[in-house]
Amino acid sequence: MPKIALSSKAESDLDGIYEHYDGLAGPELGEAAVFHILGCLEMLERFPNAGKVSASPDCRELVITTYPYRATYSLQGDRVMVFRILHRHSERREDW
């Protein structure tokens, strides 16, 4: 079963998501958002092809429920590499 690995940009994205929700409603909401996203990503360990096919070659996108984000990832041997966790309406694919 593959394990989840986060790129440094994906880790930075999570930090930004936390800061966003912390600023809106406090640290509890920031933590809840990050934990929810991480829980969705853990599902990829069991179902690595759960995300839809991405426009980028060899990548897939997992739409995060509850929060407006999507995670771009690729199955690489025994790991699921998460490249970015971006707002669904973001088009910053060149930043991967």
N, CA, C and O atoms as a CHARMM CRD file, in Angstrom:
* protein
*
  384
    1    1 MET  N      0.84900  -1.17200   0.00000 PROA 1      0.00000
    2    1 MET  CA     0.00000   0.00000   0.00000 PROA 1      0.00000
    3    1 MET  C      0.89700   1.23800   0.00000 PROA 1      0.00000
    4    1 MET  O      1.79500   1.35300   0.83500 PROA 1      0.00000
    5    2 PRO  N      0.66100   2.16100  -0.92800 PROA 2      0.00000
    6    2 PRO  CA     1.50700   3.36500  -0.99600 PROA 2      0.00000
    7    2 PRO  C      1.29100   4.28700   0.20000 PROA 2      0.00000
    8    2 PRO  O      0.22300   4.29400   0.81300 PROA 2      0.00000
    9    3 LYS  N      2.30900   5.05300   0.51600 PROA 3      0.00000
   10    3 LYS  CA     2.25600   6.03700   1.59700 PROA 3      0.00000
   11    3 LYS  C      2.20100   7.44100   1.00100 PROA 3      0.00000
   12    3 LYS  O      2.69200   7.67600  -0.10300 PROA 3      0.00000
   13    4 ILE  N      1.60400   8.36300   1.73800 PROA 4      0.00000
   14    4 ILE  CA     1.49400   9.75100   1.29900 PROA 4      0.00000
   15    4 ILE  C      2.80400  10.48000   1.56500 PROA 4      0.00000
   16    4 ILE  O      3.39200  10.34800   2.63800 PROA 4      0.00000
   17    5 ALA  N      3.25300  11.24600   0.58500 PROA 5      0.00000
   18    5 ALA  CA     4.41400  12.13100   0.74300 PROA 5      0.00000
   19    5 ALA  C      3.99300  13.51000   0.24500 PROA 5      0.00000
   20    5 ALA  O      3.38300  13.63700  -0.81600 PROA 5      0.00000
   21    6 LEU  N      4.32400  14.53500   1.01800 PROA 6      0.00000
   22    6 LEU  CA     3.99100  15.90700   0.63900 PROA 6      0.00000
   23    6 LEU  C      5.23100  16.62500   0.14200 PROA 6      0.00000
   24    6 LEU  O      6.28100  16.57400   0.78200 PROA 6      0.00000
   25    7 SER  N      5.11400  17.29400  -0.99100 PROA 7      0.00000
   26    7 SER  CA     6.21000  18.14300  -1.45200 PROA 7      0.00000
   27    7 SER  C      6.31700  19.34100  -0.51200 PROA 7      0.00000
   28    7 SER  O      5.40500  19.60500   0.27200 PROA 7      0.00000
   29    8 SER  N      7.41700  20.05300  -0.59200 PROA 8      0.00000
   30    8 SER  CA     7.56500  21.24500   0.25200 PROA 8      0.00000
   31    8 SER  C      6.50200  22.28500  -0.09900 PROA 8      0.00000
   32    8 SER  O      6.05000  23.02500   0.77500 PROA 8      0.00000
   33    9 LYS  N      6.10100  22.34600  -1.36500 PROA 9      0.00000
   34    9 LYS  CA     5.04800  23.28900  -1.75400 PROA 9      0.00000
   35    9 LYS  C      3.69700  22.87400  -1.17800 PROA 9      0.00000
   36    9 LYS  O      2.90900  23.73000  -0.77600 PROA 9      0.00000
   37   10 ALA  N      3.42200  21.57200  -1.13400 PROA 10     0.00000
   38   10 ALA  CA     2.16800  21.10400  -0.53600 PROA 10     0.00000
   39   10 ALA  C      2.14800  21.40400   0.96000 PROA 10     0.00000
   40   10 ALA  O      1.11300  21.79300   1.50100 PROA 10     0.00000
   41   11 GLU  N      3.28500  21.22700   1.62800 PROA 11     0.00000
   42   11 GLU  CA     3.36700  21.56800   3.05100 PROA 11     0.00000
   43   11 GLU  C      3.13400  23.06400   3.25700 PROA 11     0.00000
   44   11 GLU  O      2.44200  23.47200   4.19000 PROA 11     0.00000
   45   12 SER  N      3.71400  23.86700   2.38300 PROA 12     0.00000
   46   12 SER  CA     3.51200  25.31400   2.45200 PROA 12     0.00000
   47   12 SER  C      2.04800  25.67200   2.19400 PROA 12     0.00000
   48   12 SER  O      1.50100  26.57200   2.83100 PROA 12     0.00000
   49   13 ASP  N      1.42000  24.96300   1.25700 PROA 13     0.00000
   50   13 ASP  CA    -0.00100  25.19000   0.98300 PROA 13     0.00000
   51   13 ASP  C     -0.83500  24.92100   2.23200 PROA 13     0.00000
   52   13 ASP  O     -1.74300  25.69000   2.54800 PROA 13     0.00000
   53   14 LEU  N     -0.53500  23.83000   2.94700 PROA 14     0.00000
   54   14 LEU  CA    -1.26500  23.51900   4.17800 PROA 14     0.00000
   55   14 LEU  C     -1.07000  24.60900   5.22400 PROA 14     0.00000
   56   14 LEU  O     -2.01100  24.98100   5.92600 PROA 14     0.00000
   57   15 ASP  N      0.15400  25.11900   5.32500 PROA 15     0.00000
   58   15 ASP  CA     0.41000  26.22700   6.25600 PROA 15     0.00000
   59   15 ASP  C     -0.45600  27.43500   5.90200 PROA 15     0.00000
   60   15 ASP  O     -1.03400  28.07300   6.78200 PROA 15     0.00000
   61   16 GLY  N     -0.53900  27.74200   4.60500 PROA 16     0.00000
   62   16 GLY  CA    -1.35000  28.87200   4.16000 PROA 16     0.00000
   63   16 GLY  C     -2.83100  28.66000   4.41500 PROA 16     0.00000
   64   16 GLY  O     -3.54300  29.59800   4.77100 PROA 16     0.00000
   65   17 ILE  N     -3.29600  27.43300   4.23500 PROA 17     0.00000
   66   17 ILE  CA    -4.70200  27.11600   4.50000 PROA 17     0.00000
   67   17 ILE  C     -4.99900  27.29900   5.98800 PROA 17     0.00000
   68   17 ILE  O     -6.01800  27.87800   6.36400 PROA 17     0.00000
   69   18 TYR  N     -4.09300  26.79800   6.82700 PROA 18     0.00000
   70   18 TYR  CA    -4.26400  26.98600   8.27100 PROA 18     0.00000
   71   18 TYR  C     -4.35100  28.47500   8.60700 PROA 18     0.00000
   72   18 TYR  O     -5.25900  28.90400   9.31900 PROA 18     0.00000
   73   19 GLU  N     -3.41600  29.24800   8.09900 PROA 19     0.00000
   74   19 GLU  CA    -3.38700  30.68500   8.39700 PROA 19     0.00000
   75   19 GLU  C     -4.66100  31.38300   7.92600 PROA 19     0.00000
   76   19 GLU  O     -5.18200  32.26600   8.60800 PROA 19     0.00000
   77   20 HSD  N     -5.15900  30.98200   6.75700 PROA 20     0.00000
   78   20 HSD  CA    -6.38400  31.58200   6.22700 PROA 20     0.00000
   79   20 HSD  C     -7.55800  31.35700   7.17900 PROA 20     0.00000
   80   20 HSD  O     -8.24100  32.30600   7.56500 PROA 20     0.00000
   81   21 TYR  N     -7.79000  30.09300   7.55800 PROA 21     0.00000
   82   21 TYR  CA    -8.92900  29.78900   8.41900 PROA 21     0.00000
   83   21 TYR  C     -8.71500  30.26300   9.84800 PROA 21     0.00000
   84   21 TYR  O     -9.67500  30.61700  10.53300 PROA 21     0.00000
   85   22 ASP  N     -7.47600  30.27500  10.30300 PROA 22     0.00000
   86   22 ASP  CA    -7.15800  30.82800  11.61900 PROA 22     0.00000
   87   22 ASP  C     -7.53200  32.31000  11.65100 PROA 22     0.00000
   88   22 ASP  O     -8.10600  32.79200  12.62700 PROA 22     0.00000
   89   23 GLY  N     -7.20400  33.02500  10.57700 PROA 23     0.00000
   90   23 GLY  CA    -7.53400  34.44300  10.49600 PROA 23     0.00000
   91   23 GLY  C     -9.02700  34.70300  10.42300 PROA 23     0.00000
   92   23 GLY  O     -9.50700  35.72300  10.91800 PROA 23     0.00000
   93   24 LEU  N     -9.76800  33.78400   9.80900 PROA 24     0.00000
   94   24 LEU  CA   -11.22000  33.95200   9.68900 PROA 24     0.00000
   95   24 LEU  C    -11.95300  33.67000  10.99200 PROA 24     0.00000
   96   24 LEU  O    -12.84600  34.41800  11.39000 PROA 24     0.00000
   97   25 ALA  N    -11.56600  32.57900  11.65100 PROA 25     0.00000
   98   25 ALA  CA   -12.37900  32.13600  12.79400 PROA 25     0.00000
   99   25 ALA  C    -11.57100  31.54600  13.94200 PROA 25     0.00000
  100   25 ALA  O    -12.15300  30.99600  14.87700 PROA 25     0.00000
  101   26 GLY  N    -10.26300  31.64400  13.89700 PROA 26     0.00000
  102   26 GLY  CA    -9.46100  31.14800  15.00800 PROA 26     0.00000
  103   26 GLY  C     -8.76800  29.83200  14.70700 PROA 26     0.00000
  104   26 GLY  O     -9.04200  29.18700  13.69400 PROA 26     0.00000
  105   27 PRO  N     -7.87100  29.44300  15.59600 PROA 27     0.00000
  106   27 PRO  CA    -7.03700  28.26600  15.35200 PROA 27     0.00000
  107   27 PRO  C     -7.81200  26.95400  15.26900 PROA 27     0.00000
  108   27 PRO  O     -7.36100  26.01300  14.61600 PROA 27     0.00000
  109   28 GLU  N     -8.96600  26.87800  15.91900 PROA 28     0.00000
  110   28 GLU  CA    -9.73700  25.63300  15.85000 PROA 28     0.00000
  111   28 GLU  C    -10.16800  25.33900  14.41900 PROA 28     0.00000
  112   28 GLU  O    -10.09400  24.19600  13.96800 PROA 28     0.00000
  113   29 LEU  N    -10.61600  26.36000  13.70800 PROA 29     0.00000
  114   29 LEU  CA   -11.03800  26.15300  12.32100 PROA 29     0.00000
  115   29 LEU  C     -9.83000  25.88100  11.43500 PROA 29     0.00000
  116   29 LEU  O     -9.90900  25.06400  10.51800 PROA 29     0.00000
  117   30 GLY  N     -8.71900  26.55100  11.69500 PROA 30     0.00000
  118   30 GLY  CA    -7.50000  26.28200  10.93800 PROA 30     0.00000
  119   30 GLY  C     -7.06500  24.83700  11.08600 PROA 30     0.00000
  120   30 GLY  O     -6.72900  24.18200  10.10000 PROA 30     0.00000
  121   31 GLU  N     -7.06800  24.33700  12.31600 PROA 31     0.00000
  122   31 GLU  CA    -6.68900  22.94100  12.56500 PROA 31     0.00000
  123   31 GLU  C     -7.68900  21.98300  11.93900 PROA 31     0.00000
  124   31 GLU  O     -7.29800  20.96700  11.36400 PROA 31     0.00000
  125   32 ALA  N     -8.97300  22.29600  12.04600 PROA 32     0.00000
  126   32 ALA  CA   -10.00300  21.42900  11.47400 PROA 32     0.00000
  127   32 ALA  C     -9.83700  21.30600   9.96500 PROA 32     0.00000
  128   32 ALA  O     -9.96600  20.21300   9.41300 PROA 32     0.00000
  129   33 ALA  N     -9.55400  22.41300   9.29900 PROA 33     0.00000
  130   33 ALA  CA    -9.37700  22.38300   7.84400 PROA 33     0.00000
  131   33 ALA  C     -8.18500  21.51800   7.46000 PROA 33     0.00000
  132   33 ALA  O     -8.28900  20.67700   6.56600 PROA 33     0.00000
  133   34 VAL  N     -7.05600  21.71900   8.12800 PROA 34     0.00000
  134   34 VAL  CA    -5.84700  20.95000   7.80100 PROA 34     0.00000
  135   34 VAL  C     -6.05600  19.46800   8.09800 PROA 34     0.00000
  136   34 VAL  O     -5.68100  18.62300   7.28600 PROA 34     0.00000
  137   35 PHE  N     -6.64800  19.13800   9.25000 PROA 35     0.00000
  138   35 PHE  CA    -6.87800  17.72900   9.58600 PROA 35     0.00000
  139   35 PHE  C     -7.83700  17.07800   8.60200 PROA 35     0.00000
  140   35 PHE  O     -7.66100  15.91400   8.24100 PROA 35     0.00000
  141   36 HSD  N     -8.84600  17.81700   8.16700 PROA 36     0.00000
  142   36 HSD  CA    -9.78600  17.27300   7.18500 PROA 36     0.00000
  143   36 HSD  C     -9.07500  16.97600   5.86200 PROA 36     0.00000
  144   36 HSD  O     -9.26800  15.91300   5.27200 PROA 36     0.00000
  145   37 ILE  N     -8.26500  17.90700   5.40900 PROA 37     0.00000
  146   37 ILE  CA    -7.52900  17.71200   4.15500 PROA 37     0.00000
  147   37 ILE  C     -6.58900  16.51900   4.27400 PROA 37     0.00000
  148   37 ILE  O     -6.52400  15.69000   3.36600 PROA 37     0.00000
  149   38 LEU  N     -5.86700  16.42300   5.37800 PROA 38     0.00000
  150   38 LEU  CA    -4.96000  15.28500   5.57500 PROA 38     0.00000
  151   38 LEU  C     -5.72900  13.96700   5.61200 PROA 38     0.00000
  152   38 LEU  O     -5.24500  12.95200   5.11000 PROA 38     0.00000
  153   39 GLY  N     -6.91300  13.97600   6.19900 PROA 39     0.00000
  154   39 GLY  CA    -7.74200  12.77300   6.20900 PROA 39     0.00000
  155   39 GLY  C     -8.15600  12.35500   4.80800 PROA 39     0.00000
  156   39 GLY  O     -8.16000  11.16700   4.48400 PROA 39     0.00000
  157   40 CYS  N     -8.50400  13.32600   3.98000 PROA 40     0.00000
  158   40 CYS  CA    -8.84800  13.02400   2.58500 PROA 40     0.00000
  159   40 CYS  C     -7.64600  12.44700   1.84800 PROA 40     0.00000
  160   40 CYS  O     -7.78400  11.51100   1.06000 PROA 40     0.00000
  161   41 LEU  N     -6.46400  13.01000   2.10600 PROA 41     0.00000
  162   41 LEU  CA    -5.25800  12.51100   1.44800 PROA 41     0.00000
  163   41 LEU  C     -4.92800  11.09100   1.88500 PROA 41     0.00000
  164   41 LEU  O     -4.43900  10.29700   1.08100 PROA 41     0.00000
  165   42 GLU  N     -5.18600  10.75900   3.14700 PROA 42     0.00000
  166   42 GLU  CA    -4.91300   9.40200   3.63400 PROA 42     0.00000
  167   42 GLU  C     -5.70900   8.35900   2.86300 PROA 42     0.00000
  168   42 GLU  O     -5.25800   7.22300   2.71100 PROA 42     0.00000
  169   43 MET  N     -6.88400   8.73100   2.37700 PROA 43     0.00000
  170   43 MET  CA    -7.68200   7.80600   1.58500 PROA 43     0.00000
  171   43 MET  C     -6.90800   7.33300   0.35300 PROA 43     0.00000
  172   43 MET  O     -7.11800   6.22100  -0.13000 PROA 43     0.00000
  173   44 LEU  N     -6.00900   8.19000  -0.15200 PROA 44     0.00000
  174   44 LEU  CA    -5.23600   7.83200  -1.34500 PROA 44     0.00000
  175   44 LEU  C     -4.27700   6.68000  -1.08500 PROA 44     0.00000
  176   44 LEU  O     -3.82900   6.03200  -2.03100 PROA 44     0.00000
  177   45 GLU  N     -3.95400   6.41100   0.17400 PROA 45     0.00000
  178   45 GLU  CA    -3.11100   5.25400   0.47600 PROA 45     0.00000
  179   45 GLU  C     -3.83100   3.96400   0.10300 PROA 45     0.00000
  180   45 GLU  O     -3.19700   3.00600  -0.34000 PROA 45     0.00000
  181   46 ARG  N     -5.14300   3.93200   0.27900 PROA 46     0.00000
  182   46 ARG  CA    -5.93000   2.74500  -0.07100 PROA 46     0.00000
  183   46 ARG  C     -6.46100   2.79200  -1.49700 PROA 46     0.00000
  184   46 ARG  O     -6.61500   1.75900  -2.14900 PROA 46     0.00000
  185   47 PHE  N     -6.73800   3.99500  -1.97000 PROA 47     0.00000
  186   47 PHE  CA    -7.34000   4.16100  -3.29500 PROA 47     0.00000
  187   47 PHE  C     -6.57500   5.22700  -4.07400 PROA 47     0.00000
  188   47 PHE  O     -7.08700   6.33000  -4.26600 PROA 47     0.00000
  189   48 PRO  N     -5.36100   4.92100  -4.52700 PROA 48     0.00000
  190   48 PRO  CA    -4.52500   5.94900  -5.16100 PROA 48     0.00000
  191   48 PRO  C     -5.07400   6.49400  -6.47700 PROA 48     0.00000
  192   48 PRO  O     -4.65400   7.56000  -6.92600 PROA 48     0.00000
  193   49 ASN  N     -5.99600   5.78400  -7.09200 PROA 49     0.00000
  194   49 ASN  CA    -6.57700   6.27500  -8.34200 PROA 49     0.00000
  195   49 ASN  C     -7.92500   6.95100  -8.12800 PROA 49     0.00000
  196   49 ASN  O     -8.69100   7.12700  -9.07500 PROA 49     0.00000
  197   50 ALA  N     -8.21700   7.32900  -6.88600 PROA 50     0.00000
  198   50 ALA  CA    -9.51500   7.92700  -6.56400 PROA 50     0.00000
  199   50 ALA  C     -9.70600   9.29400  -7.21200 PROA 50     0.00000
  200   50 ALA  O    -10.83100   9.66600  -7.54500 PROA 50     0.00000
  201   51 GLY  N     -8.63700  10.03600  -7.39400 PROA 51     0.00000
  202   51 GLY  CA    -8.74300  11.36100  -7.99300 PROA 51     0.00000
  203   51 GLY  C     -9.00200  11.28800  -9.48700 PROA 51     0.00000
  204   51 GLY  O     -8.75300  10.27100 -10.13400 PROA 51     0.00000
  205   52 LYS  N     -9.50800  12.39200 -10.01500 PROA 52     0.00000
  206   52 LYS  CA    -9.76000  12.44000 -11.45700 PROA 52     0.00000
  207   52 LYS  C     -8.45100  12.67200 -12.20000 PROA 52     0.00000
  208   52 LYS  O     -7.48900  13.19500 -11.63800 PROA 52     0.00000
  209   53 VAL  N     -8.42600  12.28400 -13.45300 PROA 53     0.00000
  210   53 VAL  CA    -7.25100  12.48900 -14.29200 PROA 53     0.00000
  211   53 VAL  C     -7.04200  13.98600 -14.46800 PROA 53     0.00000
  212   53 VAL  O     -7.98900  14.72800 -14.73300 PROA 53     0.00000
  213   54 SER  N     -5.81000  14.41900 -14.32000 PROA 54     0.00000
  214   54 SER  CA    -5.45500  15.83600 -14.42200 PROA 54     0.00000
  215   54 SER  C     -5.09000  16.19100 -15.85400 PROA 54     0.00000
  216   54 SER  O     -4.81700  15.31400 -16.67300 PROA 54     0.00000
  217   55 ALA  N     -5.08800  17.47500 -16.14500 PROA 55     0.00000
  218   55 ALA  CA    -4.62100  17.94500 -17.45000 PROA 55     0.00000
  219   55 ALA  C     -3.11400  17.75300 -17.58800 PROA 55     0.00000
  220   55 ALA  O     -2.59200  17.69200 -18.70200 PROA 55     0.00000
  221   56 SER  N     -2.42100  17.65900 -16.46600 PROA 56     0.00000
  222   56 SER  CA    -0.97000  17.44000 -16.48900 PROA 56     0.00000
  223   56 SER  C     -0.67600  15.95100 -16.62900 PROA 56     0.00000
  224   56 SER  O     -1.34500  15.12600 -16.00600 PROA 56     0.00000
  225   57 PRO  N      0.30700  15.60600 -17.43200 PROA 57     0.00000
  226   57 PRO  CA     0.62000  14.19300 -17.65300 PROA 57     0.00000
  227   57 PRO  C      0.96400  13.47300 -16.35200 PROA 57     0.00000
  228   57 PRO  O      1.66100  14.01700 -15.49500 PROA 57     0.00000
  229   58 ASP  N      0.46900  12.25000 -16.21700 PROA 58     0.00000
  230   58 ASP  CA     0.77800  11.36200 -15.09200 PROA 58     0.00000
  231   58 ASP  C      0.31700  11.88900 -13.74000 PROA 58     0.00000
  232   58 ASP  O      0.78100  11.40100 -12.70900 PROA 58     0.00000
  233   59 CYS  N     -0.57500  12.86100 -13.71200 PROA 59     0.00000
  234   59 CYS  CA    -1.06400  13.41500 -12.44900 PROA 59     0.00000
  235   59 CYS  C     -2.56600  13.19600 -12.32600 PROA 59     0.00000
  236   59 CYS  O     -3.28100  13.01600 -13.31200 PROA 59     0.00000
  237   60 ARG  N     -3.00600  13.21900 -11.09300 PROA 60     0.00000
  238   60 ARG  CA    -4.41900  13.13300 -10.77700 PROA 60     0.00000
  239   60 ARG  C     -4.75400  14.26200  -9.81400 PROA 60     0.00000
  240   60 ARG  O     -3.85900  14.83800  -9.19500 PROA 60     0.00000
  241   61 GLU  N     -6.03000  14.57900  -9.68600 PROA 61     0.00000
  242   61 GLU  CA    -6.48100  15.62500  -8.77200 PROA 61     0.00000
  243   61 GLU  C     -7.57600  15.07100  -7.87300 PROA 61     0.00000
  244   61 GLU  O     -8.56700  14.51200  -8.34200 PROA 61     0.00000
  245   62 LEU  N     -7.37600  15.23800  -6.58400 PROA 62     0.00000
  246   62 LEU  CA    -8.38200  14.84400  -5.60900 PROA 62     0.00000
  247   62 LEU  C     -9.10700  16.09900  -5.14700 PROA 62     0.00000
  248   62 LEU  O     -8.49200  17.01800  -4.60600 PROA 62     0.00000
  249   63 VAL  N    -10.40900  16.13000  -5.36200 PROA 63     0.00000
  250   63 VAL  CA   -11.21600  17.25300  -4.89900 PROA 63     0.00000
  251   63 VAL  C    -11.50300  17.01700  -3.42000 PROA 63     0.00000
  252   63 VAL  O    -12.02500  15.97100  -3.03300 PROA 63     0.00000
  253   64 ILE  N    -11.15600  17.99700  -2.61100 PROA 64     0.00000
  254   64 ILE  CA   -11.36500  17.90400  -1.17000 PROA 64     0.00000
  255   64 ILE  C    -12.81000  18.28400  -0.87200 PROA 64     0.00000
  256   64 ILE  O    -13.27800  19.34300  -1.28900 PROA 64     0.00000
  257   65 THR  N    -13.50700  17.42600  -0.15700 PROA 65     0.00000
  258   65 THR  CA   -14.88000  17.73800   0.22400 PROA 65     0.00000
  259   65 THR  C    -14.86800  18.68900   1.41600 PROA 65     0.00000
  260   65 THR  O    -13.89200  18.73200   2.16500 PROA 65     0.00000
  261   66 THR  N    -15.90900  19.42300   1.59100 PROA 66     0.00000
  262   66 THR  CA   -16.11900  20.36600   2.69100 PROA 66     0.00000
  263   66 THR  C    -15.37300  21.68200   2.49400 PROA 66     0.00000
  264   66 THR  O    -15.93700  22.74600   2.74900 PROA 66     0.00000
  265   67 TYR  N    -14.13300  21.63700   2.05300 PROA 67     0.00000
  266   67 TYR  CA   -13.33000  22.84300   1.84300 PROA 67     0.00000
  267   67 TYR  C    -13.03400  22.97000   0.35000 PROA 67     0.00000
  268   67 TYR  O    -12.94900  21.95400  -0.33900 PROA 67     0.00000
  269   68 PRO  N    -12.87200  24.20100  -0.17300 PROA 68     0.00000
  270   68 PRO  CA   -12.74200  24.39900  -1.62500 PROA 68     0.00000
  271   68 PRO  C    -11.31700  24.20100  -2.15500 PROA 68     0.00000
  272   68 PRO  O    -10.72700  25.12100  -2.72200 PROA 68     0.00000
  273   69 TYR  N    -10.77500  23.00200  -1.96900 PROA 69     0.00000
  274   69 TYR  CA    -9.40000  22.74200  -2.39200 PROA 69     0.00000
  275   69 TYR  C     -9.33000  21.47800  -3.22400 PROA 69     0.00000
  276   69 TYR  O    -10.23400  20.64200  -3.21500 PROA 69     0.00000
  277   70 ARG  N     -8.22800  21.36800  -3.94100 PROA 70     0.00000
  278   70 ARG  CA    -7.93000  20.15400  -4.70000 PROA 70     0.00000
  279   70 ARG  C     -6.45400  19.86100  -4.52500 PROA 70     0.00000
  280   70 ARG  O     -5.62600  20.77000  -4.46400 PROA 70     0.00000
  281   71 ALA  N     -6.14200  18.59600  -4.44500 PROA 71     0.00000
  282   71 ALA  CA    -4.75600  18.16500  -4.28300 PROA 71     0.00000
  283   71 ALA  C     -4.30300  17.50200  -5.57200 PROA 71     0.00000
  284   71 ALA  O     -4.96000  16.59100  -6.07600 PROA 71     0.00000
  285   72 THR  N     -3.19200  17.95800  -6.09600 PROA 72     0.00000
  286   72 THR  CA    -2.61700  17.36200  -7.29600 PROA 72     0.00000
  287   72 THR  C     -1.54100  16.39000  -6.85800 PROA 72     0.00000
  288   72 THR  O     -0.67400  16.72600  -6.05200 PROA 72     0.00000
  289   73 TYR  N     -1.60500  15.18000  -7.39600 PROA 73     0.00000
  290   73 TYR  CA    -0.69000  14.13600  -6.93900 PROA 73     0.00000
  291   73 TYR  C     -0.36400  13.16100  -8.05600 PROA 73     0.00000
  292   73 TYR  O     -0.97000  13.18000  -9.12800 PROA 73     0.00000
  293   74 SER  N      0.60700  12.31200  -7.77400 PROA 74     0.00000
  294   74 SER  CA     1.03000  11.28900  -8.71600 PROA 74     0.00000
  295   74 SER  C      1.42800  10.05100  -7.92700 PROA 74     0.00000
  296   74 SER  O      2.01800  10.16000  -6.85200 PROA 74     0.00000
  297   75 LEU  N      1.11200   8.88800  -8.44800 PROA 75     0.00000
  298   75 LEU  CA     1.55200   7.63700  -7.84600 PROA 75     0.00000
  299   75 LEU  C      2.95700   7.35900  -8.35100 PROA 75     0.00000
  300   75 LEU  O      3.17800   7.21300  -9.55300 PROA 75     0.00000
  301   76 GLN  N      3.91200   7.28700  -7.41800 PROA 76     0.00000
  302   76 GLN  CA     5.32400   7.08600  -7.76000 PROA 76     0.00000
  303   76 GLN  C      5.85500   5.89300  -6.97900 PROA 76     0.00000
  304   76 GLN  O      6.33600   6.03100  -5.85500 PROA 76     0.00000
  305   77 GLY  N      5.75900   4.72700  -7.59100 PROA 77     0.00000
  306   77 GLY  CA     6.22200   3.51600  -6.91900 PROA 77     0.00000
  307   77 GLY  C      5.38200   3.22100  -5.68600 PROA 77     0.00000
  308   77 GLY  O      4.17900   2.98000  -5.78800 PROA 77     0.00000
  309   78 ASP  N      6.02100   3.24000  -4.52000 PROA 78     0.00000
  310   78 ASP  CA     5.32700   2.91200  -3.27600 PROA 78     0.00000
  311   78 ASP  C      4.87000   4.15000  -2.50600 PROA 78     0.00000
  312   78 ASP  O      4.65700   4.08500  -1.29500 PROA 78     0.00000
  313   79 ARG  N      4.71900   5.26800  -3.19800 PROA 79     0.00000
  314   79 ARG  CA     4.23600   6.47300  -2.52000 PROA 79     0.00000
  315   79 ARG  C      3.31600   7.27500  -3.43300 PROA 79     0.00000
  316   79 ARG  O      3.40000   7.21200  -4.66000 PROA 79     0.00000
  317   80 VAL  N      2.44600   8.02100  -2.78900 PROA 80     0.00000
  318   80 VAL  CA     1.59100   8.98500  -3.47500 PROA 80     0.00000
  319   80 VAL  C      2.19700  10.35000  -3.18100 PROA 80     0.00000
  320   80 VAL  O      2.12700  10.83500  -2.05200 PROA 80     0.00000
  321   81 MET  N      2.79000  10.96700  -4.19400 PROA 81     0.00000
  322   81 MET  CA     3.43400  12.26800  -4.02500 PROA 81     0.00000
  323   81 MET  C      2.41500  13.36500  -4.28200 PROA 81     0.00000
  324   81 MET  O      1.89500  13.49700  -5.39000 PROA 81     0.00000
  325   82 VAL  N      2.13100  14.15300  -3.24800 PROA 82     0.00000
  326   82 VAL  CA     1.20700  15.28000  -3.36100 PROA 82     0.00000
  327   82 VAL  C      2.04400  16.50900  -3.69200 PROA 82     0.00000
  328   82 VAL  O      2.90700  16.91300  -2.91200 PROA 82     0.00000
  329   83 PHE  N      1.78200  17.09700  -4.85300 PROA 83     0.00000
  330   83 PHE  CA     2.56300  18.24100  -5.31600 PROA 83     0.00000
  331   83 PHE  C      2.04600  19.55900  -4.75800 PROA 83     0.00000
  332   83 PHE  O      2.81800  20.37400  -4.25300 PROA 83     0.00000
  333   84 ARG  N      0.73600  19.76400  -4.85200 PROA 84     0.00000
  334   84 ARG  CA     0.13800  21.03300  -4.41400 PROA 84     0.00000
  335   84 ARG  C     -1.24400  20.76400  -3.82800 PROA 84     0.00000
  336   84 ARG  O     -1.89500  19.77200  -4.15700 PROA 84     0.00000
  337   85 ILE  N     -1.67400  21.66700  -2.95400 PROA 85     0.00000
  338   85 ILE  CA    -3.03400  21.68200  -2.42800 PROA 85     0.00000
  339   85 ILE  C     -3.51600  23.11300  -2.63100 PROA 85     0.00000
  340   85 ILE  O     -3.19100  24.01000  -1.85300 PROA 85     0.00000
  341   86 LEU  N     -4.28800  23.30600  -3.67900 PROA 86     0.00000
  342   86 LEU  CA    -4.67300  24.65200  -4.10500 PROA 86     0.00000
  343   86 LEU  C     -6.17900  24.82600  -4.06900 PROA 86     0.00000
  344   86 LEU  O     -6.93500  23.85600  -4.10400 PROA 86     0.00000
  345   87 HSD  N     -6.59900  26.07700  -3.99900 PROA 87     0.00000
  346   87 HSD  CA    -8.01600  26.40400  -4.10000 PROA 87     0.00000
  347   87 HSD  C     -8.52100  25.87800  -5.43600 PROA 87     0.00000
  348   87 HSD  O     -7.80300  25.92600  -6.43500 PROA 87     0.00000
  349   88 ARG  N     -9.72500  25.38800  -5.45700 PROA 88     0.00000
  350   88 ARG  CA   -10.27000  24.77400  -6.68200 PROA 88     0.00000
  351   88 ARG  C    -10.25600  25.70600  -7.88000 PROA 88     0.00000
  352   88 ARG  O    -10.17000  25.24700  -9.01900 PROA 88     0.00000
  353   89 HSD  N    -10.34000  27.00100  -7.64200 PROA 89     0.00000
  354   89 HSD  CA   -10.40300  27.95100  -8.75100 PROA 89     0.00000
  355   89 HSD  C     -9.03800  28.51400  -9.11900 PROA 89     0.00000
  356   89 HSD  O     -8.93900  29.38600  -9.98200 PROA 89     0.00000
  357   90 SER  N     -8.00600  28.03400  -8.48400 PROA 90     0.00000
  358   90 SER  CA    -6.64900  28.48600  -8.78600 PROA 90     0.00000
  359   90 SER  C     -6.15600  27.80700 -10.05500 PROA 90     0.00000
  360   90 SER  O     -6.48000  26.64800 -10.31400 PROA 90     0.00000
  361   91 GLU  N     -5.38800  28.51800 -10.82500 PROA 91     0.00000
  362   91 GLU  CA    -4.82300  27.96200 -12.05600 PROA 91     0.00000
  363   91 GLU  C     -3.30700  28.08800 -12.05500 PROA 91     0.00000
  364   91 GLU  O     -2.71700  28.40400 -13.08800 PROA 91     0.00000
  365   92 ARG  N     -2.67200  27.85000 -10.92900 PROA 92     0.00000
  366   92 ARG  CA    -1.23000  28.03200 -10.81800 PROA 92     0.00000
  367   92 ARG  C     -0.47300  26.73000 -11.07400 PROA 92     0.00000
  368   92 ARG  O      0.44100  26.39900 -10.31900 PROA 92     0.00000
  369   93 ARG  N     -0.82200  26.01100 -12.08600 PROA 93     0.00000
  370   93 ARG  CA    -0.18300  24.72700 -12.37600 PROA 93     0.00000
  371   93 ARG  C      1.31900  24.86700 -12.61100 PROA 93     0.00000
  372   93 ARG  O      2.07300  23.92700 -12.35900 PROA 93     0.00000
  373   94 GLU  N      1.75300  26.01400 -13.08500 PROA 94     0.00000
  374   94 GLU  CA     3.18400  26.20700 -13.34500 PROA 94     0.00000
  375   94 GLU  C      3.99300  26.26000 -12.05400 PROA 94     0.00000
  376   94 GLU  O      5.22000  26.16700 -12.09400 PROA 94     0.00000
  377   95 ASP  N      3.33600  26.40600 -10.92300 PROA 95     0.00000
  378   95 ASP  CA     4.02900  26.48800  -9.63900 PROA 95     0.00000
  379   95 ASP  C      4.29800  25.13400  -8.99700 PROA 95     0.00000
  380   95 ASP  O      4.82800  25.08400  -7.88700 PROA 95     0.00000
  381   96 TRP  N      3.95000  24.04000  -9.65600 PROA 96     0.00000
  382   96 TRP  CA     4.15300  22.72800  -9.04800 PROA 96     0.00000
  383   96 TRP  C      5.61700  22.49100  -8.86600 PROA 96     0.00000
  384   96 TRP  O      6.01500  21.43900  -8.36700 PROA 96     0.00000
